[in-house]
């Protein structure tokens, strides 16, 4: 009896092993052209070093992998079912939108470079205005999953403080959004880090208003009046850069307006 059970276990293990190796073989064959092309580059001396060759082969293999998007979508679907909030270096906010996140780093070099540029331009009577665009994370309502941190807004505040001390004028559109009572997250694509066209148009209008007030421009307000334009909406039409990393079943499609 014990011998029969042992044989069954060994047989099951063998079958599982054969199936696993068969799957590897199938995908190896499907992706052989990509591997062969890179190996040809190596043979022809197009790669400068072994590390360079390995990096290129891995990058191409990942990019051209057979049915890559299908695997990506299935992975996203499974993780979505399990309630996973961080996938492929992207976080899902409480409202379902996707974002990346940053911590650390210094703004000192960038701020000093901008201050130096402003001084250079002042000597030539050329005005400079720095415009701080908002990042996707609302500073007053981060909506990040537990354990995920992002200090982009803190770094932006630090940067603005430094350039202000250095005499660089700036326009902080985050403050303008708050003053206008706009919903922060509606200004961004749900699966991307970019503004929506409507939000970018709003920002353009704010910049024109500031330039008219501070620099004496007389740009007609009709140019940034949305009522003077035709607006078309494409429902569930767009998949942003964040969505492409996690699949359509994790973050969903985005409406383009």
N, C-alpha and C positions, 0 to 999 in steps of 0.2 A: 504493500500500500504506500509506504513511504517512498519506495523507488519510483512508483508511477507518478506521485506528486512532484518528485524532483525532476523527472523527465518532462512533465508538463511545464514546469517553471522554466527549464532550460529551453524547451521548444518555443515558449512564448517570448522568452528573451531573444532568441535567435530571430524569430519573426519580426520583432520590434526593431532589432538592429538592422536587419536586411531592409526593412521599409525605410528606416532613417537614411541608410546609405543610398538607397534608390532615389529618395527625394533629393539628396545632395547631388547625386549624379545627374539627375534631370535638370536641375537648375544650373549645374556646372556646364552642361551642354548648351543650355539656352543662353548663357552668358559668355560662351567661349569666344565669340567674335570680339567682344570688348577686351577680354584678356589677351587675345592674340594680337590685337592692334597695339596694345601697350607693350607687349613683349617684343614686337617688331621695333618699336621706338628704342627700347633698351638695347637691342641687338645693333641698331644703327648708330648708337652712341648719342642719341638725342637727350638722354638723361645725364645730368652732371655727376650724380653720385647715387649710391645705393639707396640712401634715405630719400632722395628726390624721386627715384624710380618707384619706391614703395608707396610714397605719398600720392604720386600721380595715378598709380594703378588702383589704389584704394579709392581715391576720389572718383575716378572714371567708373569703377565697378559699382560704387554706390549710386552714382548718377544714372547709369544705364542699366541698372539691374532689371531683369525681366519681370514685368508686371509690378513694378515698384509701387505705383499709386494704389493698386489693389491691396497690397500688403499694408501700405500706410493707412488706408481707410479702415481695414479690418482691425489693425492695431488701435486706431483711434476709437473705433466703435466699442471694442472690449474695455478700453480704459474709461470711456465715458460711462458704460454700464457700471463699472466698479467705483465710480465717483472720484477717480484720480484727478487732481487739480493741477498737477505739474507734469508736462509731457514734452520730451524733446526740447528742453530749455525754454518752454513757453508755459505761462501760467494762465489758468482760467479764473477770471474775476467772478465775484458774487453774481454779477449781472449776466454772466455767460460769455462776455467778451474775452478775447485772447490778447496777451501782451508779453513782452519780454521784461526783464527786470535787471537793474544794475545796482551795485554797491561798490564803495571805495573809489579810488582815483583822486587826482588833484586837479583843480582848475587854475592853479597859480600860473602855469606857463601860458595858458590860453589868455587869461585876463591881462597879463603883462604884455603879451604880443598885441592885443587889441588896444591897450593904452598907448603903446609905442606907435601903432598905426595912426591913432587919432592925433597924436602930437605931430607926426609927420604931415598929416593932412591939414592940420591947423596952420602950419607954417605956409601953406599954399592956399589958404582961405577956402578949403574944401570941407564942408560939414560932413560929419559921420553920425549915423544913428544905428544903434544896435537894437534889433527887435528880438525879444525873447518869446519864442513860440511855446505853447504848452506841450507837455508830454502826455502820454495817454493816461497816466495815473493821476487822478484828482488828488491834490494835496490835502483836501479836507475830507475826502471819502475814498481811501485807497482801494478797498474791496479786494485786497489780495488774500489768497488762502493762508491759513495758519503756517507759520514757519518761513514764509517768503518775504523778503525785505527788498525795498527799492528806495534809493536816496536821490533819485534824479532831481526831484524838486528842491531838495536841500542843497544839492550841488549848484543848481541854477540860482538859488537865492544867494549862495556864497559868491558865485561868479558876478552877479549883479552888484553886490555890495562892494566887491573889489574894483570893478570898473567905474562905479559911481565915485569912489574915493579918488580914482585916477582921472576924473573929469570927463568920462565918456557918457553922453546922453543915451538913454535907452527907453524903449516902449515895452512894457511887460503885458503881453496879451492875456496872460493868466488873470491878471487883475481886471482887465477889460471884460473878460468872460464873466467874471463874478459880478462886476458892476452892471452888466446887461442881464443878469439873472439867467444865463444860458445853462442848459444841462451839459455838463462837461463831457460825458461819455457819448452823447448823441453827436458830438463833433468829430468822432473818429469812426472809421470802419471797424466793425466788430471783429474781423479776422486779420486786421492789418494795423500798422503803427501810424499810417498816414491820416491826415484830415480828410473829411469828405469834401467834395467840390463846394458844397454849400458853406461849410465851415471856412474853407480857404477864401471864399468870396467875402465872407464876413470879415476875416482878418485883413484882406485887401482894403476893404472899406475903412477899417479902423486906422490903417496906415495912412491912407489918403487924408482922412480927417486930421490926423496928427501933423502931417506935413503941411496941410493948409494952415493950421493954427500956429505951428512953431517956426515954419520956414517961409511963410508968405506965399505959398502956392495958391492958385485959384482953380483947382481942378473941380469941374462940375460934378455935383453930387449924383447926377443922373447916371454917371458911369458906374457907380457902385450901389445902385438901387435895383434890387433883385426883380422888382416888378417890371423892369424894362427888358427882361430876358425870358427866353423860353426855357422851361425846366422839364426835363424828361426823367422818368423813374424806371429803373430796370430791377424788378423784384428778383431776389435770390439769383443774382447774375454774376457776382464777383467773389473770388476766393483770394484773400490777401496772403502776404508772405508768411504770417503766423499760421494761417489755415493750411497752407501748403506743407507745413512741417508736421501737422498732426492729423490731417485728413478731414474730409467733409462731414464725417459722422461724429467728430469730436467738437468742432467749433461751428459747424453749419456754414451755409452760404451767407453772403452779404448783399444787401440791397444797394444799388448804385444810383445816386441822385445828383 
